[in-house]
Amino acid sequence: MEIDKSYDGREHSLIKHELLGSYLEKLLYIVGGSGEKEITYVDCFSGPWADDSDDLHGTSIAISLDIIKRVREGLAAKNNNIYDIKFRAVYVEENKSRFRKLKGYLEGNCPSFIEHHELSGDYSDLQDDILNVCGKGFAFFFVDPKGWKDVGVPRLSKLLRRSRSEFLITFMYDFMNRFLKLEDLRDPVQSMLGKVDQEFLSELQNKTPKEREDAVVRRYREHLKSVFGGEANKKSWTYHATVLNKDKNRTVYHMVYLTRHPKGIVVFSRESHQVAIFQHRVRYEKQNRITGQMPLFVPEDDDFQGEVAANIEDVKTYWLDHLSSAPAAYGQAELADWLEETGWLEYDFQRAFNELRKEGQVENLDDKSNQRTKRFVHFDKNERLRKLA
Ligand SMILES: C[S@@+](CC[C@H](N)C(=O)[O-])C[C@H]1O[C@@H](n2cnc3c(N)ncnc32)[C@H](O)[C@@H]1O
């Protein structure tokens, strides 16, 4: 991933856009390759925002159109039948002058095969219109507000209840955290987190800042999930990626992801992993620029793994707690549950399984060669695993 200089000073937007772009690309390949006939991208807070270039390349508008175009070309190269997929992009913007810019941009730049809709106004008031244009096919919603109050669960609820949908929502933790205790902001806080009583606030008081952040974002995820529900009474999953302040080691926002498909969370967490490494690279290079120091070496992605990996002993213990001595199949649904529960990465689970395997504590009965170097468990193939006595 390249570091685009036009993001100087707003590196957190760069990280957000990398995650949006890289996940959207994977998602569209999966959904487009599955026989789906209608795919809609919805940008509920589209802007254009903080980018004065003519091509708006540093905005979610240009990024989403570019990804749709690229995926369609990629799918077409493999399969001729994709030309009957209808691609749609819906952009919602409340600010009048930004809306005019959006409209002009789409008229001049949206590829003709993408049916584009631009809606002017508050996304929450426009939920029925958005749902109407989405039709019945698959839809991905990007919900990226400026502040924290705009993505309260009641304001999003009609969209959340739509079936065949996924969401990526920017949760402005740092802003909200400052107001958590204020009595006069209790209603907006509850719209985000559900019922906030004295007991919850006291529990937060006793936590470290990191634990508190985790508890708050997980409350938001649970609240979203309570409305999002599962497809045909099945389950749904949430995950979040953390975007850090460009200079300080502090969270600016979380990118909260919601899906009703276990593969969704597996793929999203893989993309989050790559983007987390990229985030550390951006911070490292920026720090070098500020101090004027020439780096002693050019770091590889592996040099940043330590910054993003979970404690391997914790992951090993988790594996041992979940395996039994009788062989059992472990698939994407199990991995999705574990990723959601722990917030770790598939990389952590693979690495820990390999250590346990080398220590003779676990076995993959479907890995006949026992010589794999990377993916020690193929969760997509429901491999049989067991704990050795
Ligand atoms: C953070 S910016 C969006 C950035 C854009 N998603 C991107 O990544 O390039 C938020 C945008 O949403 C618009 N906005 C604010 N409140 C809104 C609302 N209630 N409904 C729709 N748009 C809104 C703002 O005018 C602004 O352009």
The ligand as an ORCA input file, in Angstrom:
! r2SCAN-3c Opt
* xyz 0 1
  C     -16.725     12.869      7.636
  S     -17.507     13.572      6.261
  C     -17.601     12.216      5.119
  C     -16.344     11.825      4.517
  C     -16.516     10.827      3.392
  N     -17.319      9.681      3.787
  C     -15.142     10.330      2.988
  O     -14.669      9.306      3.527
  O     -14.530     10.943      2.102
  C     -19.186     13.685      6.721
  C     -20.078     14.265      5.620
  O     -21.426     14.018      5.961
  C     -22.209     15.194      5.797
  N     -23.295     15.092      6.777
  C     -23.306     15.506      8.069
  N     -24.444     15.148      8.669
  C     -25.163     14.445      7.752
  C     -26.408     13.773      7.797
  N     -27.137     13.770      8.914
  N     -26.844     13.135      6.692
  C     -26.099     13.137      5.567
  N     -24.899     13.767      5.446
  C     -24.434     14.401      6.539
  C     -21.235     16.324      6.053
  O     -21.673     17.513      5.397
  C     -19.943     15.777      5.469
  O     -19.820     16.082      4.109
*
